Amino acid sequence: MADFWQGAEGLPIYGFLIRASIVYVYIFVLIKVIGQRSMTTMHPIDFLFGVIIGDVVGEPLSDGELPLSGPLSAAALIGGIHLFLSYIALKLPRFRRVIEDEPIILVEKGRILHDQMAKSKVTVESLLMDLRLNSASDLNEVDYAVLESNGQISVIKKTPYDALTPDDMGQKPLEKGYPTVLVQDGRYIKANIDKVVTIDWVNKQIENYGFKNVKDVFLMTMDETGAIYLSEKGTGSSS
């Protein structure tokens, strides 16, 4: 009966079932001891902990000849190290900056920071998706967008769009619709342009905003009301 613990060749199915139940309860208790942070915010140290724990306790679940005591002991040690590092990071800000990424500003005062986007390896598509998830589909309404240390993007809207709503002012909200990307990273998005405007129209708008060439434009979008958002490549200025 103790074969499920010590390991044996040809371990029966019930032995694997017992092992799986023990590992599940054990990992659940271990996570509860370490704290909720590991489940709610995925910092690099939390990700590393999850990968190592999964690898350590996964072996005896697939190989019945391996004893269960060793992996569980190793998991306890890894959990202890993780808890210790988390405690040190809580007490020492300098150490916390080593194991946890600093927030990165992607949009500042409505300007997309091209260099920061490249540094954090965030694509325009990912940024626009996260803005939509934060109810900020119009880039003209965004004051700040920050890539947090847990990988999520938080959004702060400009005061006119954040403080008051059309309902607050007794006005009917304006339907802006879904913004269309016309230029991205200095290149025309011809498939989108052909649906709403022409390349000549896009070039004229680029000139009106003071840019000499489409290659100077990092991102240009237009919503269904005709409102344009335009961000310069490199310096991050916007209009």
C-alpha positions as CSV (number, residue, x, y, z in Angstrom):
1,M,0.0,0.0,0.0
2,A,3.0,2.3,0.7
3,D,4.1,1.9,-2.9
4,F,2.4,5.1,-3.9
5,W,4.8,6.9,-1.5
6,Q,8.1,5.1,-2.0
7,G,7.6,4.3,-5.7
8,A,7.5,1.0,-7.4
9,E,7.8,-0.5,-10.8
10,G,4.3,-1.0,-12.3
11,L,2.6,1.3,-9.9
12,P,-1.2,0.6,-10.1
13,I,-3.6,3.3,-11.2
14,Y,-4.9,3.9,-7.7
15,G,-1.3,4.7,-6.7
16,F,-1.2,7.5,-9.2
17,L,-4.6,8.7,-8.1
18,I,-3.4,8.9,-4.5
19,R,-0.2,10.7,-5.5
20,A,-2.2,13.2,-7.6
21,S,-4.5,13.9,-4.6
22,I,-1.6,14.3,-2.2
23,V,0.3,16.7,-4.6
24,Y,-2.8,18.8,-5.2
25,V,-3.6,19.3,-1.5
26,Y,0.1,19.8,-0.8
27,I,0.6,22.5,-3.4
28,F,-2.7,24.2,-2.4
29,V,-1.5,24.4,1.2
30,L,1.9,25.6,0.1
31,I,0.4,28.5,-2.0
32,K,-1.9,29.5,0.9
33,V,1.1,29.7,3.2
34,I,3.1,31.7,0.7
35,G,0.2,34.1,0.2
36,Q,-2.4,35.3,-2.3
37,R,0.1,37.6,-4.2
38,S,1.4,34.7,-6.2
39,M,-2.0,34.0,-7.6
40,T,-3.2,37.6,-8.2
41,T,-0.1,39.3,-9.5
42,M,2.4,37.4,-11.7
43,H,5.8,38.9,-11.0
44,P,8.9,37.2,-12.5
45,I,9.8,35.6,-9.1
46,D,6.2,34.1,-8.9
47,F,6.5,32.8,-12.5
48,L,9.8,31.2,-11.7
49,F,8.4,29.6,-8.5
50,G,5.4,28.2,-10.5
51,V,7.6,26.7,-13.2
52,I,10.0,25.0,-10.8
53,I,7.3,23.7,-8.5
54,G,5.4,22.3,-11.5
55,D,8.6,20.5,-12.8
56,V,9.6,19.1,-9.4
57,V,6.2,17.6,-8.4
58,G,5.3,16.6,-11.9
59,E,7.9,13.9,-12.2
60,P,6.5,11.5,-9.7
61,L,3.0,11.9,-11.2
62,S,4.3,10.5,-14.5
63,D,6.9,8.0,-13.2
64,G,5.6,5.6,-10.6
65,E,9.1,4.4,-9.7
66,L,10.1,7.7,-8.3
67,P,9.5,8.3,-4.6
68,L,7.1,11.0,-3.6
69,S,9.0,12.2,-0.5
70,G,11.9,13.8,-2.3
71,P,9.9,16.1,-4.7
72,L,7.6,17.2,-1.9
73,S,10.6,18.1,0.3
74,A,12.1,20.0,-2.6
75,A,8.9,21.8,-3.2
76,A,8.7,22.8,0.5
77,L,12.3,24.2,0.3
78,I,11.5,26.1,-2.9
79,G,8.4,27.5,-1.3
80,G,10.5,28.6,1.7
81,I,13.0,30.3,-0.5
82,H,10.2,32.1,-2.4
83,L,8.6,33.2,0.8
84,F,12.0,34.5,2.2
85,L,12.8,36.4,-1.0
86,S,9.3,38.0,-1.0
87,Y,9.8,39.0,2.6
88,I,13.2,40.6,1.9
89,A,11.7,42.4,-1.1
90,L,9.0,43.8,1.1
91,K,11.5,45.1,3.6
92,L,14.3,46.3,1.2
93,P,13.2,48.5,-1.7
94,R,16.6,48.1,-3.4
95,F,16.3,44.3,-3.4
96,R,12.7,44.6,-4.6
97,R,13.9,46.5,-7.7
98,V,16.2,43.6,-8.5
99,I,13.6,40.9,-8.5
100,E,10.6,42.9,-9.6
101,D,10.4,45.0,-12.8
102,E,9.8,48.7,-12.5
103,P,6.7,50.1,-14.2
104,I,7.3,51.4,-17.7
105,I,5.4,54.4,-19.1
106,L,4.2,53.7,-22.6
107,V,2.0,56.7,-23.1
108,E,2.8,60.0,-21.4
109,K,0.6,63.1,-21.6
110,G,-1.2,61.4,-24.6
111,R,2.1,60.7,-26.4
112,I,3.1,57.2,-27.3
113,L,6.7,56.7,-26.2
114,H,8.2,54.7,-29.1
115,D,11.5,53.9,-27.3
116,Q,9.7,52.6,-24.2
117,M,7.4,50.4,-26.4
118,A,10.5,48.9,-28.1
119,K,12.2,48.4,-24.7
120,S,9.3,46.6,-23.2
121,K,8.6,44.7,-26.4
122,V,5.0,45.8,-26.4
123,T,3.4,45.9,-29.9
124,V,0.9,48.5,-31.0
125,E,-1.7,45.8,-31.3
126,S,-1.2,44.8,-27.7
127,L,-1.3,48.4,-26.5
128,L,-4.5,49.1,-28.3
129,M,-6.1,45.9,-27.0
130,D,-5.2,46.8,-23.4
131,L,-6.5,50.3,-23.9
132,R,-9.8,48.9,-25.1
133,L,-9.9,46.6,-22.1
134,N,-9.6,49.7,-19.9
135,S,-12.5,51.4,-21.8
136,A,-10.1,53.8,-23.6
137,S,-10.4,52.9,-27.3
138,D,-9.7,56.5,-28.3
139,L,-6.0,57.4,-27.8
140,N,-7.0,61.0,-27.7
141,E,-8.6,60.4,-24.3
142,V,-5.5,58.7,-22.8
143,D,-3.2,60.7,-20.5
144,Y,-1.0,57.9,-19.3
145,A,-0.6,54.2,-20.0
146,V,1.8,52.2,-17.8
147,L,3.1,48.7,-18.1
148,E,3.0,47.5,-14.6
149,S,5.4,45.0,-13.0
150,N,2.9,42.2,-13.3
151,G,2.6,42.6,-17.1
152,Q,-0.7,44.4,-17.1
153,I,-1.2,47.9,-18.6
154,S,-3.0,50.5,-16.5
155,V,-4.6,53.5,-18.1
156,I,-5.2,57.0,-16.7
157,K,-7.5,59.1,-18.8
158,K,-7.3,62.8,-19.4
159,T,-9.3,64.9,-17.0
160,P,-12.0,66.0,-19.4
161,Y,-12.8,62.4,-20.2
162,D,-12.3,61.0,-16.8
163,A,-14.0,63.5,-14.5
164,L,-17.3,64.0,-16.4
165,T,-19.4,61.8,-18.6
166,P,-22.1,62.9,-21.1
167,D,-24.7,61.6,-18.7
168,D,-23.3,63.9,-15.9
169,M,-23.8,66.9,-18.3
170,G,-27.2,65.7,-19.5
171,Q,-25.9,65.2,-23.0
172,K,-26.3,62.3,-25.4
173,P,-23.0,60.4,-25.6
174,L,-21.2,60.5,-29.0
175,E,-20.7,57.1,-30.6
176,K,-17.1,57.1,-31.6
177,G,-17.0,53.5,-32.8
178,Y,-13.9,51.3,-33.3
179,P,-10.7,53.2,-34.2
180,T,-9.1,52.2,-37.5
181,V,-5.3,52.0,-37.7
182,L,-4.2,53.8,-40.9
183,V,-0.4,54.1,-40.3
184,Q,1.7,51.9,-38.1
185,D,5.4,52.2,-37.5
186,G,6.0,54.4,-40.6
187,R,4.0,52.1,-43.0
188,Y,0.6,52.5,-44.5
189,I,-2.0,49.9,-43.5
190,K,-3.5,49.8,-47.0
191,A,-6.2,47.2,-46.2
192,N,-7.6,49.6,-43.6
193,I,-7.1,52.8,-45.6
194,D,-9.0,51.4,-48.6
195,K,-12.0,50.8,-46.4
196,V,-12.4,54.3,-45.1
197,V,-10.3,56.9,-47.0
198,T,-7.5,57.1,-49.5
199,I,-3.7,57.2,-49.3
200,D,-3.7,60.8,-50.7
201,W,-6.1,61.8,-47.9
202,V,-3.8,60.2,-45.3
203,N,-0.8,62.0,-46.7
204,K,-2.6,65.3,-46.6
205,Q,-3.5,64.8,-42.9
206,I,0.1,63.9,-42.1
207,E,1.2,67.1,-43.8
208,N,-1.5,69.1,-41.9
209,Y,0.0,67.8,-38.6
210,G,3.4,69.0,-39.6
211,F,5.1,65.7,-40.7
212,K,7.1,65.5,-43.9
213,N,6.8,61.8,-44.5
214,V,4.7,58.8,-43.5
215,K,8.0,57.3,-42.2
216,D,8.0,59.9,-39.4
217,V,4.6,58.6,-38.1
218,F,4.6,55.8,-35.5
219,L,0.8,55.5,-35.3
220,M,-2.2,57.1,-36.9
221,T,-5.8,56.1,-36.2
222,M,-9.2,57.5,-37.1
223,D,-12.5,56.7,-35.4
224,E,-16.0,56.7,-37.0
225,T,-16.5,60.4,-36.2
226,G,-13.4,61.3,-38.2
227,A,-11.3,62.2,-35.1
228,I,-7.6,61.5,-35.8
229,Y,-4.9,60.4,-33.4
230,L,-1.3,60.7,-34.7
231,S,1.9,59.9,-32.9
232,E,5.4,60.7,-34.2
233,K,8.0,58.0,-34.5
234,G,11.0,58.3,-32.3
235,T,10.3,61.4,-30.1
236,G,6.8,60.3,-29.1
237,S,4.9,63.5,-29.8
238,S,1.2,63.3,-30.6
239,S,-1.7,65.4,-31.9
